[in-house]
Amino acid sequence: MPNLLDKIIIIDVEATCWEGAPPACMESDIIEIGICLLDIQTGEITDNRGILVKPDRSVVSPFCTELTTITPEMVAQDGISFKEACSILRKEYVSQKRVWASFGAYDLKQFQRQCAAMGVGFPFGPSHINVKTLFALKNKLGHEEGMAGALKMLDIPLKGTHHRGVDDAYNIAKILHRILNN
């Protein structure tokens, strides 16, 4: 159970990807952790950043770069290890004591898979909010909507570049804030 209920950590990851099946001997690696904090009382979104992560088990494909704008050069130059990124989440965002949220279950599952495969401790506590499902339930949709569609339904302009973790985390925080306050 979380100890701190003042802010929700919003996470959006981008991972290595390919058009079609992954090449032999490659598995998806997180290459960006988009993060921000949503203040429960004020709705203020703070500490928004993207942490670039060097992939260990794959490479950034041209398809991945086209989708995310993240290049192999960016992760080589500015990326840190996955273990170090998880340490930043724990230390700077107090991630094991706060509720955290993502849009859908992908981010949760990708962290679980990668932590298990690499022997890195899971950086989050057990309280996870699936904003995608919550949005569908709140709006009685009968199906889940993508992030861009949810923003459009709420008449919230998309900030930044879709499929960049840093920008998507901010946009997800806007959606969650609206859900919590309406």
C-alpha positions in Angstrom: 0.0 0.0 0.0 1.4 3.4 -0.9 2.5 5.7 1.9 2.4 8.9 -0.1 -1.0 9.9 -1.7 -0.1 13.5 -2.5 1.0 12.9 -6.1 0.6 10.2 -8.7 3.6 9.2 -10.8 2.6 9.0 -14.4 4.7 6.7 -16.6 4.9 6.2 -20.4 7.6 4.0 -21.9 8.9 3.7 -25.4 10.6 0.5 -26.3 12.5 -0.9 -29.2 10.1 -2.1 -31.9 9.9 -3.4 -35.4 7.5 -3.5 -38.2 6.3 -7.1 -37.8 8.0 -9.7 -35.6 11.3 -8.8 -33.8 14.4 -10.0 -35.5 16.0 -13.2 -34.2 17.8 -12.8 -30.8 16.1 -9.4 -30.1 13.6 -8.5 -27.4 12.0 -5.2 -26.7 14.0 -3.0 -24.4 12.7 0.3 -22.8 14.5 3.2 -24.5 12.6 6.1 -22.9 10.8 6.4 -19.6 8.5 9.4 -19.8 7.6 10.5 -16.3 5.8 13.3 -14.4 4.0 13.9 -11.1 0.4 14.8 -10.9 -0.5 16.7 -7.8 -3.8 15.3 -6.4 -4.9 18.6 -4.8 -4.0 21.2 -7.4 -3.8 19.2 -10.7 -0.3 20.7 -11.2 2.0 18.5 -13.4 5.6 18.7 -12.3 9.0 16.9 -12.8 8.1 16.1 -16.4 11.1 14.5 -18.1 12.2 11.7 -20.4 14.9 9.4 -19.3 16.7 7.8 -22.3 17.8 4.2 -21.7 20.4 2.3 -23.6 18.9 -1.0 -24.9 20.7 -4.2 -23.8 18.9 -6.9 -25.8 18.1 -5.1 -29.1 18.7 -2.0 -31.3 16.6 1.0 -32.2 15.2 0.1 -35.7 14.4 2.6 -38.4 10.7 1.8 -37.8 11.1 2.6 -34.1 12.8 5.9 -34.9 10.0 6.8 -37.3 7.4 6.0 -34.7 9.1 7.6 -31.6 11.7 10.1 -33.1 14.3 8.3 -30.9 17.5 7.5 -32.8 20.2 5.0 -32.0 22.6 8.0 -31.6 20.3 9.6 -29.0 20.3 6.5 -26.8 24.0 5.9 -27.3 24.9 9.5 -26.4 22.4 10.4 -23.7 21.0 7.0 -22.6 21.7 5.4 -19.2 21.4 1.8 -18.1 18.0 0.3 -17.3 19.2 -0.4 -13.8 20.3 3.3 -13.3 16.9 4.5 -14.7 15.1 2.3 -12.2 17.3 3.8 -9.4 16.3 7.3 -10.5 12.6 6.4 -10.3 13.1 5.0 -6.7 15.2 7.9 -5.4 13.9 11.0 -7.2 10.3 10.1 -7.5 9.9 7.8 -4.4 8.3 5.4 -6.8 7.9 2.5 -4.4 5.8 4.6 -2.0 3.5 6.3 -4.5 0.6 5.3 -6.6 1.7 5.1 -10.3 -0.3 5.2 -13.5 0.1 4.4 -17.2 -2.2 4.4 -20.2 -3.0 0.7 -20.5 -1.1 -2.4 -19.2 1.8 -2.3 -21.6 4.1 -0.2 -19.5 3.5 -2.3 -16.4 4.1 -5.5 -18.3 7.2 -4.2 -20.0 8.7 -3.1 -16.7 7.9 -6.5 -15.2 9.4 -8.4 -18.1 12.5 -6.3 -18.3 13.1 -6.3 -14.6 12.8 -10.1 -14.4 15.0 -10.7 -17.5 17.7 -8.3 -16.3 17.6 -9.1 -12.6 16.7 -5.5 -11.7 14.3 -4.9 -8.8 10.8 -3.6 -9.8 10.9 0.1 -9.2 7.2 0.6 -8.3 4.9 -0.2 -5.5 1.9 -2.4 -6.0 -0.7 0.4 -6.6 -1.1 0.9 -10.3 -3.8 2.8 -12.1 -4.6 1.8 -15.7 -5.8 5.2 -17.1 -7.0 3.6 -20.3 -9.4 1.3 -18.6 -10.5 3.9 -16.1 -11.2 6.4 -18.9 -13.4 3.8 -20.7 -15.3 2.9 -17.5 -15.7 6.6 -16.5 -17.1 7.4 -19.9 -19.2 4.2 -20.3 -17.5 3.5 -23.6 -17.8 -0.3 -23.8 -14.3 -0.4 -25.3 -10.9 1.2 -24.5 -9.8 4.2 -26.4 -6.2 5.2 -27.4 -4.5 8.1 -25.7 -4.9 10.5 -28.7 -8.6 9.5 -28.9 -9.1 10.1 -25.2 -7.6 13.6 -25.5 -9.8 14.4 -28.4 -12.9 13.2 -26.6 -11.9 15.5 -23.7 -11.1 18.4 -26.0 -7.5 18.5 -24.6 -4.9 19.4 -27.2 -2.1 16.9 -27.6 1.1 18.4 -26.2 4.4 17.5 -27.9 5.1 14.4 -30.0 2.8 11.4 -29.7 5.0 8.3 -29.0 7.6 10.2 -27.1 7.4 9.1 -23.5 8.1 12.6 -22.0 5.2 14.1 -23.9 2.8 11.1 -23.6 3.3 11.1 -19.8 2.3 14.7 -19.6 -0.8 14.1 -21.8 -1.8 11.0 -19.7 -1.5 13.2 -16.6 -4.0 15.7 -18.2 -6.4 12.8 -18.9 -6.1 11.4 -15.4 -6.6 14.8 -13.8 -9.8 15.3 -15.8 -11.1 11.8 -14.7 -10.4 12.5 -11.1 -12.1 15.9 -11.1 -15.2 15.2 -13.1 
